[in-house]
Amino acid sequence: MAPARAGEPTPTVECIGQIGYGWAMGRLNEKIALISGAGRGVGRGIALALAKEGADLAFAEIDPETAKRTAAEIEALGRRVVSVVCDVGTRSGCEEAVARTVDAYGGVDVLINNAAVAAQMAPITEIEDEPFRRTMDVCVMGTFWFMQACHPHLVSRGGGSIVNFGSGAATQGMPTQLAYAAAKEAIRAMTRVAANEWGRQGIRVNSICPVARSEAMVGWAQEQPGLLERYEQMIPLGRIGDCEDDIGRAVAFLASDDAHYVTGNTLWLDGGYGAVRA
Ligand SMILES: NC(=O)c1ccc[n+]([C@@H]2O[C@H](COP(=O)([O-])OP(=O)(O)OC[C@H]3O[C@@H](n4cnc5c(N)ncnc54)[C@H](O)[C@@H]3O)[C@@H](O)[C@H]2O)c1
């Protein structure tokens, strides 16, 4: 049998002599993906989805325990992982994560700027400077520092894919979310600028706005009973997204060459929630 080529359907051992084909390669084979906040929630779901598509991973996660747990899950899938415990709300944390990724793998192809905090949810009149700044540091500056530190490595690989994170809370102007909303819309603006500046270098930059049953979402639901049920009623597909299956797999598409003509976009991974409210 001729050797399988990347992306080409080929009979699997189980399928020989039967009807049916498996895929010889994952969409992200031989790709290195750096994911911030991969310890839990959406970041963990993306890590699992990318690993199942063949990527080797690096994490930048502030919580050593959850980082260790997700790393063990990735290794159990047979993929490599470098786990950097750091604070992405600092330039040094972001730069260290990129340096250790490049030391381990020789480069980086995919950057997922997932980590975020909403350091204070409060009416505008009560918002304090420090939590506002912390929210901006982790969300906006972290995304900026990571994009800047990864850029030379993406260029030296001939391009790559960056996925940044917006939020429906920002586009809808949700009350009590001023700092988080400001951060998330700043990130979508940075995404468009980077897509323009770096497109000719083969670097694609997109945002996603997810709705997913992450630990953060479950925490808000405990504070506001009935929240998840109300959400589900407003989502055309009738359910809150799964971190891996609904969000991670779509991010794997954006990270892969299947999305090679997609840049500067926001992909709404929300079961249609934003589309019907726009
Ligand atoms: N879950 C949703 O429905 C939803 C909706 C809109 C946007 N988002 C966006 O999706 C992303 C993931 O959200 P989530 O719901 O999974 O959140 P989450 O709070 O459940 O997980 C966030 C992860 O980031 C890590 N992290 C936080 N601060 C960090 C720091 N300073 N340095 C390194 N790691 C840090 C956390 O430890 C955690 O592992 C965020 O960008 C969020 O704004 C999520």
The ligand as a MOL file (V3000), in Angstrom:
LIG
                    3D

  0  0  0     0  0            999 V3000
M  V30 BEGIN CTAB
M  V30 COUNTS 44 48 0 0 0
M  V30 BEGIN ATOM
M  V30 1 N -17.3770 30.2120 29.3360 0
M  V30 2 C -18.0380 31.0520 28.5810 0
M  V30 3 O -19.2270 30.8920 28.3070 0
M  V30 4 C -17.3280 32.2460 28.0000 0
M  V30 5 C -18.1040 33.2790 27.4590 0
M  V30 6 C -17.4590 34.3350 26.8420 0
M  V30 7 C -16.0720 34.3750 26.7850 0
M  V30 8 N -15.3460 33.3700 27.3650 0 CHG=1
M  V30 9 C -13.8810 33.4620 27.2780 0
M  V30 10 O -13.3260 32.1640 27.1310 0
M  V30 11 C -12.0600 32.1030 27.8220 0
M  V30 12 C -12.0730 30.9610 28.8260 0
M  V30 13 O -13.1310 31.1650 29.7380 0
M  V30 14 P -13.5810 30.0520 30.7950 0
M  V30 15 O -15.0330 30.2350 30.9720 0
M  V30 16 O -13.0260 28.7280 30.4540 0 CHG=-1
M  V30 17 O -12.8390 30.5950 32.1270 0
M  V30 18 P -12.3020 29.8240 33.4110 0
M  V30 19 O -12.2120 30.8480 34.4890 0
M  V30 20 O -13.1350 28.6110 33.6950 0
M  V30 21 O -10.8330 29.3660 32.9940 0
M  V30 22 C -9.8220 30.3140 32.8260 0
M  V30 23 C -8.4640 29.6490 32.9250 0
M  V30 24 O -7.4530 30.6720 32.7960 0
M  V30 25 C -6.5220 30.5780 33.8800 0
M  V30 26 N -5.9990 31.9050 34.2180 0
M  V30 27 C -6.7080 32.9480 34.7460 0
M  V30 28 N -5.8880 33.9890 34.9800 0
M  V30 29 C -4.6560 33.6090 34.5740 0
M  V30 30 C -3.3910 34.2560 34.5730 0
M  V30 31 N -3.2370 35.5030 35.0410 0
M  V30 32 N -2.3240 33.5890 34.0800 0
M  V30 33 C -2.4660 32.3060 33.6020 0
M  V30 34 N -3.6360 31.6470 33.6090 0
M  V30 35 C -4.7230 32.2820 34.0860 0
M  V30 36 C -7.3650 29.9990 35.0110 0
M  V30 37 O -6.5570 29.4430 36.0590 0
M  V30 38 C -8.2200 28.9810 34.2730 0
M  V30 39 O -7.5380 27.7580 34.1010 0
M  V30 40 C -11.8670 33.4810 28.4430 0
M  V30 41 O -11.1110 34.2970 27.5870 0
M  V30 42 C -13.2780 34.0190 28.5690 0
M  V30 43 O -13.3020 35.4350 28.5950 0
M  V30 44 C -15.9450 32.3160 27.9680 0
M  V30 END ATOM
M  V30 BEGIN BOND
M  V30 1 1 1 2
M  V30 2 2 2 3
M  V30 3 1 2 4
M  V30 4 1 4 5
M  V30 5 2 4 44
M  V30 6 2 5 6
M  V30 7 1 6 7
M  V30 8 2 7 8
M  V30 9 1 8 9
M  V30 10 1 8 44
M  V30 11 1 9 10
M  V30 12 1 9 42
M  V30 13 1 10 11
M  V30 14 1 11 12
M  V30 15 1 11 40
M  V30 16 1 12 13
M  V30 17 1 13 14
M  V30 18 2 14 15
M  V30 19 1 14 16
M  V30 20 1 14 17
M  V30 21 1 17 18
M  V30 22 2 18 19
M  V30 23 1 18 20
M  V30 24 1 18 21
M  V30 25 1 21 22
M  V30 26 1 22 23
M  V30 27 1 23 24
M  V30 28 1 23 38
M  V30 29 1 24 25
M  V30 30 1 25 26
M  V30 31 1 25 36
M  V30 32 1 26 27
M  V30 33 1 26 35
M  V30 34 2 27 28
M  V30 35 1 28 29
M  V30 36 1 29 30
M  V30 37 2 29 35
M  V30 38 1 30 31
M  V30 39 2 30 32
M  V30 40 1 32 33
M  V30 41 2 33 34
M  V30 42 1 34 35
M  V30 43 1 36 37
M  V30 44 1 36 38
M  V30 45 1 38 39
M  V30 46 1 40 41
M  V30 47 1 40 42
M  V30 48 1 42 43
M  V30 END BOND
M  V30 END CTAB
M  END
